[in-house]
Amino acid sequence: MKKHLFAAILLMLMAQSANALPPGERININTADAATLAEVIDGVGLRRAEAIVRYRDENGAFKDVLELTNVKGIGEHTVTQNQDRLSVK
């Protein structure tokens, strides 16, 4: 019984952290801070999220989510994997 309860709690915690946004909601990559970007974008940690913000500050707002690939260390796979959670508006 304890094993099942522990497993259920663990699954709930993992589900919450795996997708920090409610279904259908998107995060604006032009206004989100580094901590939020790191939390929402799978495969992006705080350092990479800080690089996104730095790139945005230096180059202006992203016109398209795919422009994230211009940030060193972010590939097309990462953008495609997270595209349904990201927006530029």
Residue frames relative to the residue before (quaternion, step in Angstrom):
aa qw qx qy qz dx dy dz
M 1.0000 0.0000 0.0000 0.0000 0.00 0.00 0.00
K 0.6683 0.5023 -0.3030 0.4574 3.59 0.90 -0.91
K 0.6195 0.5487 -0.3406 0.4463 3.56 1.06 -0.76
H 0.6713 0.4983 -0.2997 0.4596 3.59 0.94 -0.87
L 0.6451 0.5111 -0.3154 0.4723 3.57 0.99 -0.80
F 0.6496 0.5100 -0.3099 0.4712 3.57 0.93 -0.89
A 0.6558 0.5134 -0.3069 0.4606 3.59 0.92 -0.89
A 0.6560 0.5109 -0.3111 0.4603 3.59 0.96 -0.84
I 0.6563 0.4956 -0.3080 0.4783 3.58 0.95 -0.84
L 0.6471 0.5230 -0.3144 0.4571 3.57 0.94 -0.86
L 0.6571 0.5050 -0.3091 0.4664 3.59 0.93 -0.85
M 0.6400 0.5183 -0.3276 0.4632 3.60 0.98 -0.78
L 0.6642 0.5002 -0.3019 0.4663 3.59 0.94 -0.85
M 0.6570 0.5007 -0.3089 0.4713 3.56 0.96 -0.82
A 0.6443 0.5195 -0.3268 0.4563 3.59 0.96 -0.77
Q 0.6511 0.5110 -0.3196 0.4613 3.59 0.98 -0.77
S 0.7260 0.4327 -0.2639 0.4648 3.59 0.82 -0.88
A 0.6116 0.5785 -0.3541 0.4073 3.59 1.10 -0.59
N 0.7933 0.0849 -0.0428 0.6014 3.58 1.05 -0.62
A 0.2207 -0.8361 0.4930 0.0957 3.53 -0.04 1.30
L 0.6869 0.4525 -0.2812 0.4943 3.60 1.22 -0.18
P 0.5268 -0.5878 0.4928 0.3662 3.57 -1.14 0.52
P 0.6375 -0.5376 0.3724 0.4074 3.61 -1.09 0.57
G 0.8121 0.2627 -0.2152 0.4745 3.54 -0.97 0.93
E 0.6176 0.5309 -0.3537 0.4600 3.60 1.21 -0.26
R 0.1846 -0.7852 0.5853 0.0828 3.55 -1.11 0.76
I 0.3495 -0.7051 0.5766 0.2197 3.54 -1.24 0.53
N 0.3841 -0.7153 0.5389 0.2242 3.57 -0.95 0.90
I 0.3215 -0.7808 0.5061 0.1757 3.58 -0.47 1.19
N 0.6206 0.5436 -0.3450 0.4475 3.60 1.23 -0.18
T 0.7768 0.3121 -0.1758 0.5180 3.59 1.17 -0.35
A 0.5618 0.6229 -0.3899 0.3799 3.62 1.17 -0.40
D 0.4227 -0.6791 0.5338 0.2741 3.55 -1.11 0.67
A 0.7209 -0.4676 0.3016 0.4131 3.56 -1.30 0.31
A 0.6431 0.5305 -0.3338 0.4400 3.60 0.94 -0.83
T 0.6586 0.4991 -0.3043 0.4738 3.58 0.97 -0.83
L 0.6466 0.5155 -0.3235 0.4599 3.58 0.92 -0.88
A 0.6619 0.5086 -0.3073 0.4569 3.59 0.92 -0.86
E 0.6662 0.5069 -0.2961 0.4599 3.56 1.05 -0.75
V 0.7503 0.4342 -0.2135 0.4505 3.57 0.94 -0.89
I 0.7373 0.4165 -0.2400 0.4746 3.59 0.89 -0.87
D 0.3654 -0.7271 0.5453 0.2011 3.56 -0.59 1.19
G 0.7978 0.2747 -0.2204 0.4894 3.56 -0.91 0.92
V 0.6805 0.4180 -0.2822 0.5315 3.59 1.29 0.06
G 0.1957 -0.7766 0.5919 0.0914 3.52 -0.75 1.11
L 0.7679 -0.3775 0.2521 0.4520 3.54 -1.31 -0.07
R 0.6510 0.5202 -0.3324 0.4416 3.63 0.89 -0.80
R 0.6754 0.4711 -0.2935 0.4855 3.57 0.92 -0.88
A 0.6246 0.5288 -0.3349 0.4670 3.59 1.04 -0.72
E 0.6296 0.5152 -0.3275 0.4806 3.58 1.05 -0.73
A 0.6215 0.5277 -0.3348 0.4725 3.58 1.10 -0.67
I 0.6068 0.5395 -0.3510 0.4664 3.60 1.08 -0.69
V 0.6753 0.4849 -0.2955 0.4706 3.58 0.85 -0.94
R 0.6429 0.5204 -0.3184 0.4632 3.58 0.96 -0.84
Y 0.6405 0.5167 -0.3162 0.4720 3.59 0.96 -0.89
R 0.6541 0.5176 -0.2985 0.4638 3.56 0.95 -0.93
D 0.6604 0.5079 -0.3030 0.4627 3.59 0.94 -0.86
E 0.7188 0.4548 -0.2430 0.4663 3.58 0.99 -0.84
N 0.8052 0.3081 -0.1226 0.4916 3.60 1.03 -0.76
G 0.5581 -0.5974 0.3983 0.4160 3.58 1.23 -0.11
A 0.7443 -0.4273 0.2939 0.4207 3.50 -1.36 0.14
F 0.5034 -0.6114 0.5185 0.3224 3.52 -1.21 0.63
K 0.3215 -0.7461 0.5513 0.1900 3.57 -0.97 0.84
D 0.7764 0.0901 -0.0135 0.6236 3.54 1.26 -0.57
V 0.5949 -0.5882 0.4146 0.3581 3.56 -1.09 0.70
L 0.6245 0.5638 -0.3416 0.4189 3.60 1.03 -0.72
E 0.5333 0.6240 -0.4055 0.4022 3.60 1.21 -0.30
L 0.4820 0.6608 -0.4383 0.3725 3.60 1.21 -0.26
T 0.5883 0.5838 -0.3738 0.4164 3.59 1.14 -0.51
N 0.5625 0.5852 -0.3902 0.4345 3.61 1.25 -0.18
V 0.5918 0.5384 -0.3629 0.4776 3.58 1.26 -0.28
K 0.5001 -0.6753 0.4534 0.2972 3.56 -0.74 1.10
G 0.7995 0.2870 -0.2321 0.4739 3.55 -0.89 1.02
I 0.6770 0.4151 -0.3011 0.5279 3.58 1.26 -0.05
G 0.1511 -0.8216 0.5483 0.0381 3.51 -0.56 1.22
E 0.7230 -0.4408 0.3267 0.4197 3.49 -1.35 0.17
H 0.6141 0.5595 -0.3507 0.4322 3.59 1.03 -0.74
T 0.6542 0.5097 -0.3118 0.4638 3.59 0.92 -0.89
V 0.6635 0.4952 -0.3072 0.4692 3.57 0.92 -0.88
T 0.6642 0.5048 -0.3050 0.4593 3.59 0.86 -0.92
Q 0.6487 0.5345 -0.3054 0.4474 3.57 0.98 -0.88
N 0.7807 0.3328 -0.1557 0.5055 3.59 1.07 -0.72
Q 0.3687 0.7936 -0.4422 0.1967 3.58 1.26 -0.15
D 0.6763 0.5038 -0.3061 0.4418 3.60 1.00 -0.72
R 0.6826 0.4588 -0.2821 0.4939 3.61 1.29 -0.12
L 0.7122 0.4589 -0.2274 0.4800 3.57 1.29 -0.27
S 0.0169 0.7730 -0.6342 -0.0051 3.54 -1.21 0.59
V 0.3731 -0.7018 0.5554 0.2446 3.54 -1.34 0.19
K 0.6769 0.4369 -0.2816 0.5212 3.59 1.30 0.13
